[in-house]
Amino acid sequence: MDKQAIRDRIDQIRSKREVLLKLLEQPDLGTLRIDVNQALEEMDDLLEEFDRVFPREAA
């Protein structure tokens, strides 16, 4: 897998973050809210680590 393919997949994951945020807005989420929050935290941590390890190259 080349570098651009990996970046494309990471960008797809980033776009899914919005879905989790919209899910949190649901008033009837109940205890699932804990899992959604955890997923967001872990996603943010992994994306941050990816950006740190593989910084975008300046054009």
Stockholm file with secondary structure:
# STOCKHOLM 1.0

chainA/1-59         MDKQAIRDRIDQIRSKREVLLKLLEQPDLGTLRIDVNQALEEMDDLLEEFDRVFPREAA
#=GR chainA/1-59 SS CCHHHHHHHHHHHHHHHHHHHHHHTCTTCTTHHHHHHHHHHHHHHHHHHHHHHSCCCCC
#=GC SS_cons        CCHHHHHHHHHHHHHHHHHHHHHHTCTTCTTHHHHHHHHHHHHHHHHHHHHHHSCCCCC
//
